Amino acid sequence: MLPDDRELWACAPQVERQHGEDAPRFVAERIGALAVAKDEEGIATWRAIARRLDQLRRGTTSNKREKRAPNLGTAPATQ
């Protein structure tokens, strides 16, 4: 079972702190080792962490659920 979103978001900055600039390489190596072991659940978990790590490094934290336009109501008329 894949960890919930909050747990995945907790992992990404921890990997960043522990591995710094090498964080993406660490994650890729971890995914590779899990692929060799045929651990599909582990692969899915680390891919999810990789996506969040990428978002952190790019300065974005949105996911598919958050990409909807916010409900801002009626915009005021401009003159």
C-alpha positions in Angstrom: 0.0 0.0 0.0 1.4 3.4 -1.0 2.0 5.8 1.9 -0.5 8.7 2.1 0.3 12.1 0.5 1.4 13.6 3.8 3.9 10.8 4.5 5.3 11.1 1.0 5.7 14.9 1.4 7.5 14.3 4.7 10.0 12.0 2.9 10.9 14.4 0.1 12.5 17.1 2.2 14.2 14.5 4.4 15.9 13.0 1.4 16.9 16.5 0.2 18.4 17.2 3.7 20.3 13.9 3.8 21.6 13.8 0.2 21.6 17.5 -0.9 22.5 17.8 -4.6 22.8 14.0 -4.9 19.2 13.5 -3.8 17.9 12.8 -7.3 20.6 10.3 -7.9 20.0 8.6 -4.6 16.3 8.3 -5.4 17.1 6.9 -8.9 19.5 4.4 -7.5 16.9 3.4 -4.9 14.2 2.9 -7.6 16.8 0.9 -9.6 17.5 -1.4 -6.7 13.8 -1.9 -6.1 13.3 -2.7 -9.8 16.0 -5.4 -9.6 14.2 -6.8 -6.6 10.9 -6.6 -8.4 9.4 -4.6 -5.6 6.5 -2.9 -7.4 5.1 -1.2 -4.3 8.6 0.1 -3.3 9.1 1.4 -6.9 5.7 3.2 -6.8 6.5 4.7 -3.4 9.9 6.0 -4.5 8.6 7.4 -7.7 6.0 9.3 -5.7 8.8 10.6 -3.5 10.8 11.5 -6.6 7.8 13.6 -8.0 7.6 15.5 -4.7 11.3 16.0 -4.5 11.2 17.4 -8.1 8.4 19.8 -7.1 10.3 21.0 -4.0 13.5 21.6 -6.1 11.5 23.5 -8.7 9.7 25.5 -6.1 6.2 24.1 -6.8 4.2 21.9 -4.6 1.0 21.5 -6.6 -0.4 18.1 -7.5 -3.2 17.1 -9.8 -5.8 17.7 -7.3 -4.5 21.3 -6.6 -4.3 22.3 -10.3 -8.0 23.3 -10.4 -8.6 27.0 -10.7 -9.5 28.4 -7.2 -13.0 29.6 -6.7 -12.5 33.3 -6.6 -16.1 34.4 -7.1 -17.0 37.2 -9.5 -14.1 39.4 -10.5 -14.6 43.1 -10.0 -15.2 45.2 -13.0 -12.2 47.1 -14.3 -12.3 50.6 -15.6 
